[in-house]
Amino acid sequence: MTSVALIFPQLLQRQLVADALTGLWGYTTHEFCFYPDLGDKSSPLGSDYDVVIVELDSDPEYALELVEAICANGASTVMVYSSLVQPEMLVRCMRAGAREFLTPPISSTVIAEALVRATARSSASRSVSKTAGKAMVFIGAKGGSGVTTVACNFAVALAQECAESNQSVLLIDLTLPLGDVALQLGIAPQYSTADALEEAHRLDSNFLSRLLTKHKSGLSVLAASDKYIEIDPSSKAVEQLLLVARQNFDYVVVDAGSHLGATGHALVDDGAGVYLVTQVGIPDLRNANRIVSELLSKSGTKVQVVLNRYTPRSLVIDEENITKALTMPARWKIPNDEASARSAQNTAVPLVLKDSPVSRVIREMVRETHGTAEKTEKKKRFSLFG
């Protein structure tokens, strides 16, 4: 039996929800006609109930404190009930930990579906996690290296590549406090990376799924906020975000911006693949050298250097000295194509959605990551030799 607690100071609203629960098989209901004291651990704030439904309208501020306190205990699934639907309140309830927002008129069907979802989440949290997905972190050697452009186009191309195999791809914008992923992809997300990191203590599969925005390519996106938000996430919060993301997606692409810092270290400590995006210039190569040295000191970290906006004929530094500066050969060279880049920027259409020298290189990067490059090569050989 699933136990449900109703915390409803308003008698009429409580009766309506109780009536909707009447006759549902597998549930026991306990009614509270008052908001319990936050210090009373014997109340629904404890772990005696599987589901707790809290009415907001009597005292929204105190009700939200109750929701947060119950969620902090982690044992119950919390839902809220209100006759008023306000976007700001929806966001606050989500941040407090509520899983469902119920509004009148309430029916047995609506509440039954909400309870089924709660039961499913509870079962999922007890089940063994699936194999962690593959993480790919894009880091820029310095500002203006084009790391966001490369990461966005890589993620879109990877989502298209994974469509046939029904694999999922997530792009996370960790260029804080301001990031350009949403702008480059032409999406307008309601929630952001800041929401995930600020609530990392309760970040799970369900919570993460509510923060994401879908791109038309099939790519899921956790974008940075479109407003300036002062946020200095802990390495623990970043690790939790990556952990939950990898548990729910086959591939996780991260735009880590142009600095390593504590955030970057939290990402690469887990043995993720790293693409270091740089241009051919003395400041860029100097920074790239330092980052490569730091990354290679991490056990299990695979680093691939990407030379962006690469124009061989106008190079002041030759190939030999580039390799010497990087301490390793550049794995990828993305040509400079200002016309295509300008068009993509003005239209918010990713470069990889059109054929160009840039898109061909990025798609080759994706095929190597996805393991389809080797298959393509084998098909070519088979065709040549019959």
C-alpha positions in Angstrom: 0.0 0.0 0.0 1.1 3.5 -0.8 0.5 6.0 2.0 -0.6 9.5 1.0 -0.7 12.5 3.4 -2.9 15.5 2.7 -1.8 18.8 4.3 -4.7 21.1 3.6 -5.8 23.9 6.0 -8.7 24.7 3.6 -11.4 22.2 4.3 -13.2 22.4 0.9 -10.0 21.9 -1.1 -9.0 19.0 1.2 -12.3 17.3 0.8 -12.1 17.6 -3.0 -8.7 15.9 -3.2 -9.8 13.3 -0.6 -12.9 12.5 -2.6 -10.7 12.1 -5.8 -8.5 9.6 -3.9 -11.5 7.6 -2.6 -11.9 4.3 -4.3 -8.4 4.2 -5.7 -6.9 0.8 -5.1 -3.6 0.5 -3.3 -3.5 3.9 -1.5 -4.2 4.9 2.1 -5.0 8.5 2.9 -4.2 10.6 6.0 -5.6 14.1 6.3 -4.0 17.1 8.2 -6.2 20.2 8.6 -3.2 22.4 9.5 0.4 23.1 8.4 2.6 21.1 10.8 5.4 22.7 12.8 8.7 22.6 10.9 10.4 21.2 14.0 7.9 18.4 14.5 9.6 15.3 13.1 6.6 13.1 14.0 4.5 15.0 11.4 4.6 14.3 7.6 8.0 16.0 7.7 9.3 12.5 8.7 9.4 9.4 6.5 6.1 7.9 7.4 4.4 8.7 4.1 5.2 7.7 0.5 3.5 10.8 -1.0 2.7 14.1 0.6 0.4 16.6 -1.0 0.6 20.2 0.3 -2.0 22.9 -0.3 -0.3 26.3 -1.1 -3.1 28.8 -1.0 -3.5 29.2 2.8 0.1 30.4 3.3 2.3 30.0 0.2 5.5 31.0 1.9 5.2 28.7 4.8 3.9 25.9 2.5 7.0 26.2 0.4 9.2 25.9 3.5 7.3 22.7 4.3 7.8 21.3 0.8 11.5 22.0 1.0 11.8 20.5 4.5 10.0 17.3 3.5 12.0 17.0 0.3 15.3 17.4 2.2 14.4 14.3 4.2 14.3 12.5 0.8 11.9 9.8 1.8 8.6 11.1 0.4 7.5 12.3 -3.0 6.0 15.8 -2.6 3.2 17.3 -4.7 1.6 20.7 -4.3 -2.0 21.9 -4.9 -3.1 25.4 -5.7 -6.0 27.1 -7.4 -3.6 29.7 -8.8 -1.2 28.9 -11.6 1.6 31.4 -11.7 4.9 30.8 -13.6 7.0 32.2 -10.7 5.3 29.9 -8.2 5.8 26.9 -10.5 9.5 27.6 -10.6 9.7 28.0 -6.8 7.8 24.8 -6.2 10.2 23.0 -8.5 13.2 24.4 -6.8 11.7 23.4 -3.4 11.5 19.8 -4.6 7.8 19.4 -5.6 7.3 16.7 -8.3 3.7 17.5 -9.3 1.7 20.7 -9.4 -2.0 19.9 -9.1 -4.8 22.4 -9.8 -8.6 22.2 -9.6 -10.8 20.7 -10.9 -9.1 17.6 -9.6 -10.4 14.2 -10.7 -9.6 10.6 -9.7 -7.9 10.1 -13.1 -5.6 13.1 -12.8 -4.5 12.2 -9.2 -4.2 8.5 -10.1 -1.8 9.4 -12.9 0.2 11.6 -10.6 0.5 8.9 -8.0 1.5 6.3 -10.6 4.3 8.6 -11.7 5.4 9.0 -8.1 5.4 5.3 -7.6 7.4 4.8 -10.8 10.0 7.3 -9.7 10.3 5.7 -6.3 10.9 2.3 -8.0 13.4 3.8 -10.4 15.4 5.3 -7.6 15.8 2.0 -6.0 16.8 0.2 -9.2 20.4 -0.2 -10.3 21.6 2.5 -12.6 22.4 1.7 -16.2 25.9 1.9 -17.5 27.2 5.4 -17.5 27.1 7.3 -20.8 30.2 8.7 -22.4 31.2 12.2 -21.5 33.0 14.6 -23.9 34.2 17.9 -22.5 35.1 20.9 -24.8 37.5 23.4 -23.3 38.8 26.5 -25.0 42.5 27.5 -24.7 41.4 31.1 -24.4 38.4 33.4 -24.9 37.3 33.6 -28.5 38.7 30.2 -29.5 35.3 29.2 -30.8 34.8 26.4 -28.2 31.0 26.9 -28.0 30.5 26.8 -31.7 32.5 23.6 -32.0 30.7 22.0 -29.0 27.2 22.9 -30.3 27.8 21.6 -33.8 29.5 18.5 -32.5 26.5 17.8 -30.2 23.9 18.4 -33.0 25.8 16.1 -35.4 26.2 13.5 -32.7 22.4 13.6 -32.0 21.7 13.0 -35.7 24.3 10.2 -35.9 22.6 8.5 -32.8 19.1 8.8 -34.2 19.2 5.5 -36.0 20.5 3.6 -33.0 18.0 5.3 -30.7 20.8 6.7 -28.5 20.4 9.9 -26.5 22.6 13.0 -26.4 22.7 15.8 -23.9 24.6 19.1 -24.3 25.4 21.0 -21.1 26.4 24.7 -21.1 28.8 25.2 -18.2 30.1 28.5 -19.5 29.0 30.4 -16.4 27.6 32.9 -15.6 26.8 33.6 -19.3 26.8 31.0 -22.1 25.9 31.2 -25.7 24.6 27.6 -26.4 20.9 28.6 -26.4 21.7 31.5 -28.7 23.6 29.4 -31.2 21.0 26.7 -31.3 18.0 29.2 -31.6 16.2 27.9 -28.5 14.6 29.7 -25.6 14.9 27.5 -22.5 12.8 28.0 -19.4 15.4 26.6 -17.0 19.1 26.6 -16.9 22.3 25.0 -15.7 22.2 27.4 -12.7 18.9 25.7 -11.6 20.6 22.3 -11.7 23.7 23.4 -9.8 21.9 25.4 -7.2 19.7 22.4 -6.4 22.5 19.7 -6.8 21.6 18.2 -3.4 18.3 16.9 -4.9 19.4 16.5 -8.5 18.1 13.2 -9.9 16.8 11.9 -13.3 13.3 13.4 -12.9 14.5 16.8 -11.8 17.1 17.0 -14.6 14.5 16.0 -17.2 12.4 19.0 -16.2 15.2 21.4 -16.8 16.0 20.4 -20.4 15.0 21.9 -23.7 14.8 19.9 -26.9 16.4 21.0 -30.1 14.9 20.1 -33.5 17.8 17.8 -34.2 16.8 15.5 -31.3 19.5 16.9 -29.0 18.6 17.6 -25.4 20.0 20.8 -24.0 20.8 22.2 -20.5 21.6 25.8 -21.4 23.1 28.5 -19.3 20.8 31.3 -18.0 19.9 34.1 -20.3 20.3 36.5 -17.4 23.4 37.3 -15.4 23.4 35.1 -12.3 26.2 35.2 -9.8 27.0 31.5 -9.3 30.2 29.8 -8.2 29.3 26.0 -8.2 31.3 23.6 -6.1 33.1 20.8 -7.7 30.7 18.4 -5.9 27.7 20.1 -7.6 29.3 19.7 -11.0 30.2 16.1 -10.3 26.6 15.4 -9.3 25.3 17.0 -12.5 27.6 15.0 -14.7 26.9 11.8 -12.8 23.1 12.1 -13.2 23.5 13.2 -16.9 25.6 10.2 -17.7 23.2 7.8 -16.0 20.4 9.1 -18.3 22.1 9.8 -21.6 24.3 7.7 -23.8 26.5 10.7 -24.7 27.0 13.9 -22.6 28.7 16.8 -24.4 29.9 19.7 -22.1 30.8 23.2 -23.2 33.2 24.1 -20.3 34.2 27.5 -21.7 37.7 28.9 -21.9 39.0 28.1 -18.4 39.8 24.9 -16.6 39.4 25.9 -12.9 37.5 23.8 -10.3 34.6 23.2 -12.7 36.9 21.8 -15.4 38.8 19.6 -12.9 35.5 18.1 -11.6 34.6 17.3 -15.2 37.8 15.6 -16.3 38.5 13.8 -13.0 36.1 11.1 -14.1 38.2 10.1 -17.1 36.1 12.0 -19.7 37.3 12.6 -23.2 38.6 16.1 -23.7 38.6 18.3 -26.8 40.9 21.2 -26.3 39.9 23.9 -28.9 42.6 26.5 -29.8 43.7 28.7 -32.6 47.2 29.1 -34.0 48.6 32.1 -32.1 51.3 32.6 -29.5 48.8 33.3 -26.6 46.5 30.5 -27.6 49.3 27.9 -27.9 50.9 29.0 -24.7 47.6 28.5 -22.8 47.0 25.2 -24.7 50.4 24.0 -23.6 49.6 24.6 -20.0 46.1 23.0 -20.2 47.5 19.9 -22.0 50.1 19.5 -19.3 47.5 19.7 -16.6 45.0 17.4 -18.3 47.6 14.7 -19.0 48.4 14.6 -15.3 44.9 13.2 -14.8 44.8 9.4 -15.0 42.5 8.1 -17.7 42.0 11.5 -19.4 42.2 11.4 -23.2 43.0 14.7 -24.8 42.5 15.7 -28.5 43.6 19.1 -29.7 41.3 20.9 -32.2 42.9 23.7 -34.2 39.9 26.0 -35.0 39.8 28.5 -37.9 42.8 26.8 -39.3 44.3 28.5 -42.4 47.5 26.7 -43.5 48.6 29.3 -46.1 48.6 32.2 -43.6 50.3 30.5 -40.7 53.1 32.4 -39.1 54.0 29.4 -36.9 54.8 26.2 -38.9 53.4 22.7 -38.2 56.6 21.5 -36.4 56.5 24.4 -33.9 52.7 24.0 -33.4 53.3 20.4 -32.4 56.2 21.3 -30.2 54.2 24.0 -28.4 51.3 21.7 -27.8 53.6 18.8 -26.8 51.4 16.6 -29.1 50.1 16.7 -32.7 46.8 18.4 -33.3 44.2 15.7 -33.9 41.7 17.9 -35.8 41.9 20.9 -38.0 38.7 22.9 -38.6 39.2 25.2 -41.6 38.4 28.9 -41.4 35.0 29.5 -43.1 33.9 33.0 -42.2 30.9 33.1 -44.6 29.3 29.9 -43.2 30.1 30.9 -39.6 28.5 34.3 -40.1 25.4 32.8 -41.7 25.0 30.3 -38.8 25.4 33.1 -36.3 22.8 35.3 -37.9 20.2 32.5 -38.5 20.9 30.3 -35.4 21.2 27.3 -37.7 24.1 25.1 -36.7 26.9 24.7 -39.3 26.6 21.0 -39.4 23.1 21.1 -40.8 24.6 22.3 -44.1 27.5 20.8 -46.1 30.7 22.8 -45.8 34.4 22.2 -45.1 33.7 22.9 -41.4 30.8 20.5 -41.1 32.7 17.7 -42.8 35.5 17.8 -40.2 33.1 18.0 -37.3 31.1 15.1 -38.7 34.3 13.1 -39.0 35.0 13.9 -35.3 31.5 12.6 -34.4 31.9 9.4 -36.5 35.1 8.6 -34.6 33.4 9.2 -31.3 30.4 7.2 -32.2 32.4 4.3 -33.7 31.0 4.7 -37.2 34.2 6.0 -38.8 35.7 2.5 -38.6 32.5 0.9 -40.0 32.5 3.4 -42.9 36.1 2.6 -43.7 35.4 -1.1 -43.7 32.5 -0.6 -46.1 34.8 1.3 -48.5 37.4 -1.4 -48.4 34.8 -4.1 -49.0 33.5 -2.1 -52.0 37.0 -1.7 -53.4 38.0 -5.3 -53.2 34.6 -6.9 -53.9 
